[in-house]
């Protein structure tokens, strides 16, 4: 597959996800969104998809060398992680997944800080 064709398909798919992601993922009341939120959603979903396609390109062309008939290296753990990122990005789920991960990490860090503060607080001192 010519490189230009791969990137043409990637760009076309990413533009579709950027533009239609709210409709594809059935986000409610998008007609009430301000223009800034529409632009932000396009940007996040477009680049999330581009990231997936770029990861796919790396896996196929650079890492596994699928099209140049070179000996393939043995896939490792990093290849499985990249394959997961590829799937999430190409299917438009990468932004949602990253938001979920960061929200979860924020919640865990918040709970850890509360526990740490409780341990450091002198006995008898209230919250």
C-alpha positions in Angstrom: 0.0 0.0 0.0 1.5 3.4 -0.9 2.1 5.6 2.1 0.1 8.5 0.6 -3.0 6.2 0.3 -2.7 5.1 3.9 -2.5 8.8 5.1 -5.4 9.8 2.8 -7.6 7.1 4.4 -6.4 8.1 7.8 -7.1 11.8 7.2 -10.5 11.1 5.8 -11.5 8.8 8.6 -10.1 11.3 11.2 -12.1 14.2 9.7 -15.2 12.1 9.9 -14.6 11.3 13.5 -13.8 14.9 14.3 -16.9 16.2 12.7 -19.5 13.4 13.5 -18.2 12.1 16.8 -21.0 13.7 18.9 -23.6 12.1 16.5 -21.7 8.8 16.3 -21.5 8.5 20.1 -25.0 9.8 20.6 -24.1 12.9 22.7 -27.3 14.7 23.6 -28.2 18.4 23.2 -25.2 19.2 20.9 -27.3 21.8 19.1 -27.1 23.9 22.3 -23.3 23.7 22.4 -21.4 27.0 22.0 -19.1 27.2 19.0 -16.0 26.9 21.2 -17.1 23.5 22.5 -17.9 22.3 19.0 -14.4 23.3 17.9 -12.8 21.6 21.0 -14.8 18.4 20.4 -13.7 18.3 16.7 -10.1 18.9 17.7 -10.0 16.3 20.4 -11.8 13.6 18.3 -9.8 14.4 15.1 -6.4 14.2 16.8 -7.5 11.1 18.8 -8.2 9.4 15.5 -5.0 10.6 13.9 -3.1 9.3 16.9 -4.7 5.8 16.3 -3.8 5.9 12.6 -0.3 7.1 13.3 0.2 4.2 15.8 -1.2 1.8 13.2 1.3 3.1 10.6 4.1 2.7 13.1 3.0 -0.9 13.9 2.5 -2.0 10.3 5.3 -0.1 8.5 8.0 0.5 11.0 7.7 -2.1 13.6 6.3 -5.2 11.9 7.3 -4.2 8.4 4.3 -5.8 6.9 4.6 -4.5 3.4 8.3 -4.8 2.7 8.6 -8.5 3.3 11.4 -8.1 5.8 11.7 -10.5 8.7 9.2 -9.5 11.4 10.5 -9.1 14.9 8.7 -11.1 17.6 5.8 -9.0 18.9 6.3 -7.9 22.5 4.2 -6.3 25.2 4.8 -2.8 23.8 3.3 -4.1 20.5 0.1 -5.2 22.3 -0.1 -1.8 24.1 0.3 0.0 20.8 -2.3 -2.3 19.2 -4.7 -1.3 21.9 -4.0 2.4 21.4 -4.4 1.9 17.6 -7.8 0.3 18.1 -9.0 3.0 20.5 -7.8 5.8 18.2 -9.0 4.4 14.9 -12.5 3.6 16.3 -12.8 7.0 17.9 -12.6 5.9 21.6 -9.2 7.2 22.5 -10.3 10.6 23.8 -13.0 9.1 26.0 -10.7 6.4 27.3 -8.0 9.0 28.2 -10.6 11.2 30.0 -11.7 8.1 31.9 -8.1 7.2 32.9 -7.2 10.7 34.0 -10.5 11.0 36.0 -9.8 7.7 37.7 -6.2 8.7 38.5 -7.5 12.0 39.9 -10.0 10.2 42.1 -7.3 7.8 43.4 -4.9 10.6 44.1 -7.6 12.6 45.9 -8.4 9.6 48.2 -4.6 9.0 48.8 -4.1 12.7 49.8 -7.0 12.5 52.2 -5.6 9.4 53.8 -2.2 11.0 54.0 -3.6 14.1 55.6 -5.5 12.0 58.1 -2.2 10.2 59.1 -0.3 13.4 59.4 -2.9 15.2 61.5 -2.2 15.1 65.2 -4.5 13.0 67.3 -7.5 14.9 68.6 -7.4 17.4 65.8 -10.7 17.5 63.8 -11.1 17.7 60.1 
